[in-house]
Amino acid sequence: MASHKILVIDDSKVIRVRVREMLPPGNFEVLDAKDGEEGLKLIRQARPNLIMLDFLLPKVSGWEVFQQIQSNAELRSIPLVLMSGRKEEVTEKIQEPFKHFAFIEKPFEKKTLIEAIKLAMKIAPKAPAGAAAAAPAAAAAAGDAASGDSSADVQALKQQMAKMQAEIDGLKKQITQIMTFIKQKMK
């Protein structure tokens, strides 16, 4: 069972799925929200170990979610990766250098994602007394991924290859059936 919860708040299903696929299998439970309103509910209910927040969101904007996180000491201690395809919109509201969160520009690659997660874990404000201490464990897991948790990566690739081979075999069978059907019709 995954011991680290990562909440991805993004209106793009592609980004939510991409983040899930880039993280090492088994290390993380990835929760996702398609807008800021849903994201805020999940932050309060699930208490994630890391939040990945798109800056431009429907219903409640990423900027508003960011402000609510910053106004609550307990939520502020959750490591945060802010995402946007347009960095200038972020810097209009939040001046660089970004101090207590990591920023990642979309689109991004796996290495960039892992580096942003590690940075967010490192620079997040310390949790008030009594808050969950799971963030360091999540940082260690992300560090393992970045340092080449190659056996897990290899295993995941082998599983993907097996699945793809099964799909190829199924398609070959369908093509054979179609060819047999066409030959029968041509007689």
MIGURO-445690 format. One record per residue (C-alpha): residue in three letters; x negated, y negated, z. Coordinates in steps of 0.02 Angstrom, whole numbers, plus 50000, padded with zeros to 5 digits. Each point is the difference from the previous one (the first is absolute). Layout:
res | u | v | w
ALA | X | Y | Z
...
***
This chain:
res | u | v | w
MET | 50000 | 50000 | 50000
ALA | 49939 | 49826 | 49957
SER | 49946 | 49901 | 50151
HIS | 49984 | 49829 | 49919
LYS | 50147 | 49899 | 49936
ILE | 49972 | 49878 | 49858
LEU | 50145 | 49889 | 49952
VAL | 49998 | 49937 | 49820
ILE | 50118 | 49855 | 49972
ASP | 50011 | 49965 | 49814
ASP | 50144 | 49976 | 49879
SER | 49904 | 50100 | 49869
LYS | 50029 | 50187 | 50013
VAL | 49843 | 50024 | 49895
ILE | 49893 | 49916 | 50134
ARG | 50083 | 50097 | 50141
VAL | 49970 | 50166 | 49911
ARG | 49824 | 49949 | 49948
VAL | 49948 | 49963 | 50179
ARG | 50072 | 50167 | 50057
GLU | 49902 | 50091 | 49865
MET | 49836 | 49909 | 50038
LEU | 49998 | 50047 | 50184
PRO | 49922 | 50166 | 50051
PRO | 50135 | 50134 | 50015
GLY | 50049 | 50051 | 50175
ASN | 49918 | 49853 | 50089
PHE | 50140 | 49874 | 49982
GLU | 50187 | 49989 | 50011
VAL | 50045 | 49866 | 49873
LEU | 50161 | 49906 | 50033
ASP | 50062 | 49877 | 49872
ALA | 50120 | 49855 | 49985
LYS | 50061 | 49916 | 49841
ASP | 50029 | 49828 | 50076
GLY | 49951 | 49893 | 50149
GLU | 50160 | 50031 | 50096
GLU | 49979 | 50189 | 49993
GLY | 49815 | 49979 | 50039
LEU | 50033 | 49901 | 50160
LYS | 50122 | 50134 | 50060
LEU | 49871 | 50137 | 49969
ILE | 49863 | 49901 | 50086
ARG | 50105 | 49991 | 50158
GLN | 50067 | 50179 | 49991
ALA | 49848 | 50099 | 49941
ARG | 49858 | 49898 | 50077
PRO | 49878 | 50037 | 49857
ASN | 49811 | 50006 | 50023
LEU | 49977 | 49892 | 49844
ILE | 50111 | 49887 | 49896
MET | 49974 | 49969 | 49814
LEU | 50104 | 49848 | 49956
ASP | 50040 | 49928 | 49828
PHE | 50008 | 49811 | 50009
LEU | 50144 | 49980 | 49876
LEU | 50152 | 50099 | 50057
PRO | 50190 | 49990 | 49980
LYS | 50119 | 49962 | 50145
VAL | 49866 | 49952 | 50127
SER | 49838 | 49943 | 49917
GLY | 49830 | 50071 | 50043
TRP | 49955 | 49827 | 50067
GLU | 50147 | 50008 | 50121
VAL | 49955 | 50178 | 50053
PHE | 49820 | 49942 | 50027
GLN | 50061 | 49855 | 50109
GLN | 50108 | 50117 | 50105
ILE | 49855 | 50120 | 50024
GLN | 49885 | 49856 | 50050
SER | 50125 | 49931 | 50125
ASN | 50007 | 50163 | 50099
ALA | 49841 | 50049 | 50095
GLU | 50035 | 50186 | 49992
LEU | 50039 | 49999 | 49813
ARG | 49853 | 49884 | 49965
SER | 49882 | 50135 | 50065
ILE | 50056 | 50121 | 49863
PRO | 49868 | 49997 | 49863
LEU | 50068 | 49914 | 49844
VAL | 49955 | 50008 | 49816
LEU | 50083 | 49862 | 49902
MET | 50027 | 50039 | 49815
SER | 50039 | 49889 | 49852
GLY | 49973 | 49993 | 49815
ARG | 49984 | 49811 | 50015
LYS | 49874 | 49952 | 50134
GLU | 50032 | 49813 | 49973
GLU | 50176 | 50020 | 50072
VAL | 49926 | 50074 | 50158
THR | 49866 | 49867 | 50017
GLU | 50131 | 49863 | 49982
LYS | 50073 | 50056 | 50167
ILE | 49851 | 50081 | 50086
GLN | 49828 | 49920 | 49982
GLU | 49847 | 50105 | 49968
PRO | 49899 | 50076 | 50075
PHE | 50133 | 50120 | 50061
LYS | 49959 | 50037 | 50182
HIS | 50115 | 50133 | 50071
PHE | 50055 | 50098 | 49847
ALA | 49928 | 50072 | 49841
PHE | 50056 | 49943 | 49828
ILE | 50009 | 50111 | 49847
GLU | 50041 | 49939 | 49826
LYS | 50116 | 50107 | 49894
PRO | 49969 | 50107 | 49903
PHE | 49869 | 50089 | 50105
GLU | 49899 | 50160 | 49999
LYS | 49982 | 50130 | 50137
LYS | 49829 | 49939 | 50057
THR | 50065 | 49821 | 50018
LEU | 50151 | 50062 | 50097
ILE | 49894 | 50101 | 50123
GLU | 49881 | 49852 | 50025
ALA | 50148 | 49884 | 50034
ILE | 50071 | 50123 | 50128
LYS | 49832 | 50014 | 50089
LEU | 49981 | 49810 | 50002
ALA | 50178 | 49976 | 50066
MET | 49964 | 50123 | 50142
LYS | 49840 | 49910 | 50042
ILE | 50066 | 49821 | 50003
ALA | 50174 | 50024 | 50073
PRO | 50024 | 49908 | 50165
LYS | 49985 | 50115 | 50149
ALA | 50163 | 50073 | 50065
PRO | 50070 | 49934 | 50164
ALA | 49985 | 50117 | 50149
GLY | 50117 | 50149 | 49986
ALA | 50011 | 49999 | 49809
ALA | 49967 | 50159 | 49904
ALA | 49816 | 50038 | 49972
ALA | 50023 | 50099 | 49840
ALA | 49925 | 49869 | 49884
PRO | 49818 | 50053 | 50031
ALA | 50046 | 50179 | 49953
ALA | 50080 | 49939 | 49839
ALA | 49843 | 49899 | 49962
ALA | 49895 | 50156 | 50027
ALA | 50112 | 50098 | 49882
ALA | 49987 | 49863 | 49868
GLY | 49811 | 50000 | 50028
ASP | 49996 | 50187 | 49969
ALA | 50093 | 49972 | 49838
ALA | 49881 | 49863 | 49946
SER | 49845 | 50099 | 50045
GLY | 50055 | 50136 | 49882
ASP | 50114 | 50123 | 50086
SER | 49961 | 50098 | 49843
SER | 50066 | 50169 | 50058
ALA | 50174 | 49926 | 50025
ASP | 49986 | 49909 | 49833
VAL | 49945 | 50160 | 49912
GLN | 50141 | 50097 | 50081
ALA | 50127 | 49868 | 49947
LEU | 49933 | 50005 | 49822
LYS | 50009 | 50189 | 49996
GLN | 50182 | 49992 | 50056
GLN | 50038 | 49872 | 49865
MET | 49914 | 50108 | 49869
ALA | 50099 | 50153 | 50054
LYS | 50161 | 49903 | 49989
MET | 49954 | 49931 | 49829
GLN | 49952 | 50173 | 49938
ALA | 50169 | 50068 | 50056
GLU | 50085 | 49858 | 49905
ILE | 49894 | 50038 | 49845
ASP | 50046 | 50184 | 50010
GLY | 50184 | 49953 | 50014
LEU | 49987 | 49886 | 49849
LYS | 49912 | 50136 | 49898
LYS | 50141 | 50118 | 50042
GLN | 50129 | 49872 | 49945
ILE | 49908 | 49969 | 49836
THR | 49995 | 50186 | 49966
GLN | 50188 | 50011 | 50031
ILE | 50032 | 49852 | 49885
MET | 49891 | 50074 | 49862
THR | 50090 | 50167 | 50015
PHE | 50168 | 49910 | 49989
ILE | 49943 | 49900 | 49846
LYS | 49935 | 50157 | 49913
GLN | 50165 | 50089 | 50032
LYS | 50097 | 49854 | 49925
MET | 49889 | 49994 | 49846
LYS | 50033 | 50183 | 49956
***
